[in-house]
Amino acid sequence: MSDTISPTSGGSESRPVGKALTGQAGPGTAPETRGRTTIADSVVEKIAGMTTREVPGVHSLGSGMARTLGAVTDKVSGGRPGVARGVKVEVGERQAAVDLDVVVEYGFAIVDVAGDVRTSVITAVERMTGLEVVEVNITVDDVHLPDEEDDEEGEGRVQ
């Protein structure tokens, strides 16, 4: 926005006061140049978390303590698991970095699961946000055995 004032020298012209506008404006200007979009870290965390959970061989996300605390929190909050548990991101203006803590199902090749997770997360985050994913770091914290009880599923012994 610019204001105009009358010059003191008695002329009828006006001149802008304040900073001059930079950039282009008007009907012929592309919409993507008419503002700025900021994507919150939590948005990228949710995308990465949902995408990781959909990869075959991934049992859950989060380190041991995070899963334990998360299971308690989920039960208190109505049984809905936290989508971003086990996911940390760093989001800049044009790039994002993702760190994942993963529990893999027994019998799956960890290297293959990690590769599938990395590919899926990069594809989903870049497609949905337009950010360049510079790295996806994966820490495999545990292997879920078939005979282990699952803290996140099912009801307790007592109702």
Secondary structure by P-SEA (a helix, b strand, c coil): cbbbbbbcccccbbbbccccccccccccccccccbbbbbcaaaaaaaaaaaaaacccccccccaaaaaaaaaaaaaacccccccccccccccccbbbbbbbbbbcccccaaaaaaaaaaaaaaaaaaaccccccbbbbbbccccccccccccccccccc
